[in-house]
Amino acid sequence: MEGGFGSDFGSDFGSGGGGGGKLDPGLIMEQVKVQIAVANAQELLQRMTDKCFRKCIGKPGGTLDNLEQKCIAMCMDRYMDAWNTVSRAYNSRLQRERANM
């Protein structure tokens, strides 16, 4: 994956810690969560783009014809629907497992 989401990622950790150079664990966890969410979104977009391009674009050119545009739109909609369904099922299962602990 390309590193477009955090050339200053490491430098942010030292800035919010307060006096004496101590790091705030809560702040660090929030920053990590944000970075994970960004990385997941980038990966989703990259996978969706790759799959839909391979499926819909026969001969790459300077523009997309009407059929290619419709195919890309439908493919991305289906991909997002499937991803959302899997995400909901996964989160539901995690919640059930946490409740049973």
C-alpha positions in Angstrom: 0.0 0.0 0.0 1.3 3.5 -0.8 2.3 5.7 2.1 0.0 8.7 1.3 -1.5 8.8 4.7 1.1 9.7 7.2 4.5 11.3 6.6 3.9 13.1 9.9 2.3 10.1 11.5 5.1 9.5 14.0 5.7 13.2 14.8 2.1 13.6 16.1 2.7 11.3 19.0 5.1 13.6 20.8 3.0 16.7 20.4 0.0 15.9 22.5 1.5 14.3 25.5 1.7 17.3 27.9 4.6 18.2 30.1 7.9 16.3 30.5 7.6 14.5 27.1 5.2 11.9 28.5 2.9 10.3 25.9 -0.9 10.2 26.4 -2.0 6.6 25.8 -5.6 7.7 25.0 -4.3 10.2 22.4 -2.0 7.5 20.9 -4.9 5.0 20.7 -7.1 7.5 18.9 -4.4 8.4 16.4 -3.8 4.7 15.7 -7.5 4.1 15.2 -7.7 7.0 12.8 -4.7 5.7 10.8 -6.2 2.2 10.7 -9.5 3.6 9.4 -7.7 5.6 6.7 -5.6 2.5 5.7 -8.7 0.4 5.5 -10.6 2.9 3.4 -7.6 3.2 1.0 -7.4 -0.6 0.7 -11.1 -0.8 0.0 -10.9 1.8 -2.7 -7.9 0.2 -4.3 -9.4 -3.2 -4.4 -12.7 -1.9 -5.7 -10.9 0.1 -8.4 -8.8 -2.9 -9.5 -11.7 -5.3 -9.6 -14.1 -3.0 -11.4 -11.5 -1.8 -13.9 -10.6 -5.4 -14.8 -14.3 -6.3 -15.2 -15.5 -3.2 -17.1 -12.7 -1.7 -19.1 -11.9 -3.7 -22.2 -9.6 -1.3 -24.0 -8.3 1.6 -21.9 -8.5 4.9 -23.7 -8.8 8.6 -23.0 -12.5 8.4 -22.1 -15.1 5.9 -20.8 -18.0 5.1 -23.1 -21.6 5.0 -21.8 -21.5 1.2 -21.2 -18.2 1.4 -19.3 -19.5 4.2 -17.1 -22.6 2.2 -16.3 -20.6 -1.0 -15.6 -18.2 0.9 -13.3 -21.1 2.5 -11.4 -22.9 -0.9 -11.0 -19.7 -2.7 -10.0 -18.8 -0.2 -7.4 -22.3 -0.2 -6.0 -22.3 -4.0 -5.7 -18.8 -4.1 -4.2 -19.8 -1.5 -1.5 -23.0 -3.4 -0.8 -21.1 -6.7 -0.4 -18.4 -5.0 1.8 -21.1 -3.4 4.0 -22.9 -6.7 4.4 -19.7 -8.5 5.4 -18.7 -5.7 7.8 -22.0 -5.8 9.5 -21.9 -9.5 9.9 -18.3 -9.4 11.2 -19.1 -6.6 13.7 -22.2 -8.5 14.9 -20.1 -11.7 15.4 -17.5 -9.7 17.3 -20.1 -8.3 19.6 -21.6 -11.7 20.3 -18.2 -13.2 21.1 -17.4 -10.3 23.4 -20.7 -10.8 25.2 -20.0 -14.5 25.7 -16.6 -13.8 27.3 
